[in-house]
Each structure stands twice: as structure tokens, then as C-alpha cells.
Amino acid sequence: MSFTTEDIKKLREQTGAGMMDAKKALEEAGSFDAAVTLLRKKGHASLAKKADRVAKEGVIVSYLHSGKVGVLLELNCETDFVGRNEEFKQLASEIALHIAASAPVYVSREEVPQNVVDNEKQIYAEQVKDKPAKMREQIVAGKLEKYFEVACLLDQPYIREPEKKIKDLIAERVGKLGENIQVRRFVRFVLGA
């Protein structure tokens, strides 16, 4: 199947991939949607390779919503060159807006204290105690996953594209900008809370 330069351009705009990567993905996948999926998977692979690299540059952004909700976010990258990049700053602003709207408690599931996880498991086990023994463990695991999707920023569905998680949004920018990008920390303020 042959693809036009317009197809390659559209794929690049949607995924942030380079021209040759987009062309290869279209040829390899055979369809536009499959190429998007392939590039996203490759983005996660490159994210894993870059995850060990030190990210100490970046930006601190603020977001204020109607004077009632405020967010401070530290988003890190490897170099000040990327830290000054408009696309990187836009990503930081989008994540701050998302935090204001979705109210995560932790950055990632690794930050959730073990006693909180144990407590959640206990609550879910109590809720499903009447179910068959074989099903209980799976139901508890599923409910715990849902908890992580609510409480952890990286696991939350992105408010503008709910089929995409925040970690996917970051992985796309890692693929595009070529550097490790990490949410270091955030604070969310609510008036009167």
C-alpha cells in the first residue's frame, strides 16, 4: 500500500514523530490508525530507554482557574534548551490545567504509600466478600486499578482526550523532543479547603 506525503505529514502532526519514522510506520503498519498505534508503542519504548537519564532542567508553571483553584507544577527535562521550548512549556501548561480539573493526589502509583494501598485492598475485599473466591482477587485488583486512575496523575485519562492517559501524553512529547520528561511534583490549592 502506498502513502502520500500528506499522509506522512498528517501522521507527523498527530504523533510528533520524525518524517522517516512516520513513513516507516505507515509502510510497516499498512494503515493510518495502525501506524499511530505503532508510533505510540515506539514512543513508550524510547521513554523507557530515556527514563534513566537525569532530568534536572525544566519549568515551574502555574495555573489559576476562576480565582478558586490554583496549581503549581514542576515539569523536568534534561536540558535547558528543551526547557525553553514552546512545545515543552505547552505540555506543562496542559498538565497543570489537567491537575486543576482532575485533582490527582499523587504523581505516580509508586508514590502511593503502602499503607494506603493495603487499606484500599482491605476495603475492596470487604465489598466483595460475598463473591466466589476465584473472582475476589480479580475484582480487588480491578478496583485498585480504578483507584490508581483517580488518585495518580500519570494514570489519569487526559481531560482533552480521555482515551489517552497523562503518561501517554508525556511519552508522545518524549518521542518528539528526544529527552526524558518527568513530572517532579505538583501542588493543587482550592479556596477554602
N, C-alpha and C positions, 0 to 999 in steps of 0.2 A: 504494500500500500504506500502511495507517495503522499507527502505532505507539502503544503506550500509554505513560503516564508511567512505568510500571515498566520498560519497555524503555529509556527515556531514562535513568532512574536507574541501571540496570544498566550501561549504556554509560559513563556518567559515572564510576562506581566503578571500572570496568575500565581506563579510559584516562586519567582525571584531567581530561577536557575539561569546559568550561563547559556549562551547560544548553542554551543556544541552539546552541552548536557541535555538541553531541551530537544535538540534534533535527534540525539541518540535515544532518548527516552521514547519519543514518538515512533522511531523505527523499531525499537525493541518491543514496545507495548502493543503497537498496532492500532490503538485508538486514543483519542484525546484524554478521556477520563482515566483510562488505564495508565497513561503517561503521567498524569497528575499524581496518581497514587504511587507510581514507581518513584517519582522525584521526591515525594514526601517521605517515602521509606529511606531513600538515599540521604535525605536531609537528616533523618534521625540517626543514620549510621555515621554521618560526618559529625553530628552533635556528640555522639559517644566518643569519637576519636578526640574531639576538641575539649571534652569535659574536664580532662585532667590539667589543661593549661590554665595558668593563673589569670584571673580576671580582676584587676585592681583599678582599672580606669572606669569611666562611665559618667553617669549623671545622677543627680538627685532632682526629681521633678515633684511638683505639687499639683494637686487638682482640687478645686473648690466647687461644690455643687450647691447653688442657691444659698450660700452662706450657712448651710445646715450640716453638710458633710464635707470633710476635708481629708485628703490623703497625701502623705509624703512617701515617696518610693525611691529606693536606691537600686538602679539597674547597672550592672557592671559588664564591662567588656575588657579585652586585652590591651588595647592601645588607645591613646587619646585621639588619634586620627578617626577611629570608628566612633568614639565617644562624642565627637563633634559633628558626626554625620547626621544629616536631617532625618534619614530613614530610621536610624537608631533612636533619635530623640522622639520621633513619632511613635515608635514602638513603646517607649517609656510612657508617653502620654496616654496611649491606648490602654496599657496595663493599669495605670493609675485610675483612669476612668472606670475600668472594669472592677477594680477593688472597691471604689466608691459604690458601685451598683450592686456588687455581689457579696460584699462583706466576708471575705475569707478570714480565717483565724491564723492559719499557718501558711508558710511559703510552700512547703512540700510535705509529703506524708512522713518523710524521715524526721521532720521536726516535731511531729505529734508525740508527746510524752507517752511512754509505755503504759503508765497507769491510766491514761485517758483511753488508750486502745483497749486495755483489759476491761475497763468499766463499760465501754460501748459493747464489747463482746458479751459481757455479763447481761446487760440489758436486753440485747437481741436474743440471747439464749433463753432468757426468761419468757420473751414474747413468743417463741416457737416451741416451747416445751411440750405442747400437745401434738406436734407433728411427728411423723415417723423418724426414728433415729437416723436413718440414712440421709434424710433430707435436711435435718437440722444444721449440720456443718456447712452445707452449701448455702442455705438461706442466711446463716450468720455471716458467711464470707461475702455474700452479695450485699447484705445490708451494710457491712463495714466498707465495702467499695463505694456505696452511695454516700456514706458519711465522709469519706475522703473527697468525693466530688463536691461536697458542700463546704467542707472545712479547709481544704488545701487549695491555694491559688493555682498551682500548676495543673491540678486535676480538674479544675472547674471548666465547664463549657464556656467558650468565649461569647460574651453577650451579643456581639455583632454577627457571629457565625456559630450558632450553637452546636453544629456538627464537628466543630474544631475545638480542641482544648487549648488552654493557655500555653502548655508546653509545646503543642504543635505550632502555635503562632511564633514562639521563640525559635523553634527548630527551623522554620522557614527563613527567619532572618539570619540564623547562623549559617545556613546554606548560601544565602545571598551575600552576606557581609564577610564570611570566611573567618569569623572569630567566635570564641566561646562567649556566650552571653548568659548571664545569670541574674536572677532576682536575688539580691542580697538580703533585703529586708523592706518592710513597709510598716506604716502606722496609719490607722484609719480613725479619724475623730468624728464623733457625732455630737451635735449640740445638745447639751443637757443629759447626756448619757454617762 
